């Protein structure tokens, strides 16, 4: 149980961040992990097929519970930046070694997010350039997309939040549309292959555990808004968004995965994120599929 004075313990000795972000700007950061679903679903789908849904369901349940727990911790540590790793450090202050281990683990997931997005963006650009008969070496795309987030980040948190919000809102809107329209098409279209698969293959615990570990990269990161509580002009509103972020997980992570599972069935797609999402959306978006997928 938290001590009532934990929320202010030791905070007077640390510099305070300027509260410059509006609630909406901090909410934008809280949607980052939902968009990262597009990077993960092709790989797990290619490896497990229809059984992938049994990895997503428990991962989403645990992720939602984590959001609610982080929200309660954030209410106690209202002036603490950094979110979950710093909350864990405070809770484990009697075990500094374990606290550092937890914080470093979260830091590494944040760092890996840049490389994952670099791969997804590189594949998207390559596919579109190849359609135009243009080739570009991978190394230039990798370096460019890796440096871009750092260039923007060093422009300041406010500049980063505004730019991020500009891209994340249309991306999330298209992603939600993909999930809802895809599920509706599967359920009601006369040319649908069927909402449920005709058979289920077996899934070993080893494969389940391996991919559950990768999936939690996204489902455990939906509390990102908590990292910007100390930057927010309205920290309580920022933390309340964790409830919204939690309930957006089932339609995206489970619903979207179901659409990909049923409609992106060509084995030649492999684990290319762009090609899988285009294949899954073509039945209901038609010729606009590739353009729409490019925006999320």
Buried (B, 14 or more C-beta within 10 A) or exposed (E): EEEEEBBEEEBEEEEEBEBEBBBBBBBBBBBBBBBBBBBBBBBBBBBBBBBBBBBBEBBBBBBBEBBEBBBEBBBBBBBBBBBBBBBBBBBBEEEEEEBBEBBEEBEEBEEEBBEBBBBBBBBBBBBBEEEEEEEEEEEEBBEBBBEBBEEEEEEEBBEBBBBBBEEBBEBBEBBBBBBBBBBEBBEEEEEBEEEEBEEEEEBEEEBBEBBBEBBBBBBBBBBBBBBBBBBBBBBEBBBBBBEBBBEBBBBBBBBBBBBBBBBBBEEEBEBBBBBBBBBBBBBBBEEEBBEBBBEB
